[in-house]
Amino acid sequence: MALGKIKADTLEHSTAGLVDTKFVVDGSAKAWTNFVGTGTAAINRSSNSSGLTDNGTGDYTVSFTTNLVDANFSFAMAANQTSTGTGMVTGDSGHQTTLTAGSIRWGFTGSSSNTITDVTTGSVMVHGDLA
């Protein structure tokens, strides 16, 4: 079976009108991960995420299956930590988020303290250009 290509500059919806495909490509998350952060941290679901590393209490790294062009990407994170409420992103254990073309590392603190803490569930979403 031969593989083909679909080339389009715009997409048309039957009732919502037209959208430039640039918005679809540039506006889509290039990687996302939802994970369990307690005990042995593990990915629940993900896209373009090749693994999750638990670097220690509340300190996580997600590696990308396909790298981004460089470390100049945008990201958003969220967490739920049952004993202290919603967690806050603070960077890795050195309190600095580390971005590379192939991964992102960060840490969480509990909302009632500035102590790095494991999260019950966490998520990270990355927007940027794939290599």
Residue pairs with C-beta under 8 A, 6 or more apart in sequence:
8 21
9 20
9 21
10 18
10 19
10 20
10 21
11 18
11 19
11 21
11 24
12 18
13 19
27 127
28 127
29 47
29 125
29 126
29 127
30 48
30 64
30 66
30 68
30 73
30 126
30 127
30 128
30 129
30 130
31 46
31 47
31 48
31 49
31 62
31 64
31 65
31 68
31 124
31 125
31 126
32 46
32 47
32 48
32 49
32 123
32 124
32 125
32 126
33 43
33 45
33 46
33 49
33 52
33 62
33 123
33 124
34 43
34 44
34 45
34 46
34 121
34 122
34 123
35 41
35 42
35 43
35 44
35 46
35 52
35 60
35 62
35 121
35 122
35 123
36 42
36 44
36 120
36 121
37 54
37 58
37 60
37 79
37 108
37 118
37 119
37 120
37 121
37 122
38 118
38 119
38 120
40 54
41 52
41 53
41 54
41 60
41 118
42 52
43 49
43 51
43 52
44 121
46 62
48 64
48 65
48 66
49 62
49 63
49 64
49 65
50 63
50 64
50 65
51 62
51 63
52 60
52 61
52 62
52 63
53 60
53 61
53 62
53 63
54 60
55 61
55 92
55 93
55 105
56 93
56 116
57 93
57 116
57 117
57 118
58 87
58 93
58 107
58 108
58 109
58 116
58 117
58 118
58 119
59 92
59 93
59 105
59 106
59 107
59 116
60 105
60 106
60 107
60 108
60 122
61 92
61 98
61 103
61 104
61 105
62 103
62 104
62 124
63 102
63 103
64 101
64 102
64 103
64 126
66 130
66 131
67 101
67 102
67 130
67 131
68 101
68 102
68 126
68 128
68 129
68 130
68 131
69 101
69 128
69 129
69 130
69 131
70 101
71 99
71 100
71 101
72 99
72 128
73 99
73 126
73 127
73 128
73 129
74 126
74 127
74 128
75 97
75 99
75 104
75 124
75 125
75 126
75 127
76 124
76 125
77 89
77 106
77 122
77 123
77 124
77 125
78 86
78 122
78 123
79 86
79 87
79 88
79 89
79 108
79 119
79 120
79 121
79 122
79 123
80 86
80 87
80 119
80 120
80 121
80 122
81 87
81 108
81 110
81 111
81 117
81 118
81 119
81 120
82 120
83 110
83 117
84 110
84 111
84 112
84 113
84 117
85 110
85 111
85 112
86 111
87 108
87 109
87 110
87 111
87 117
87 119
87 122
88 108
88 109
88 110
88 111
89 97
89 106
89 107
89 108
90 106
90 107
90 108
90 109
90 114
90 116
91 97
91 98
91 106
91 107
92 98
92 105
92 106
92 107
93 107
93 116
95 107
97 104
97 105
97 106
98 104
98 105
98 106
101 131
104 124
104 126
106 124
107 116
108 116
108 117
108 118
108 119
108 122
109 115
109 116
109 117
110 117
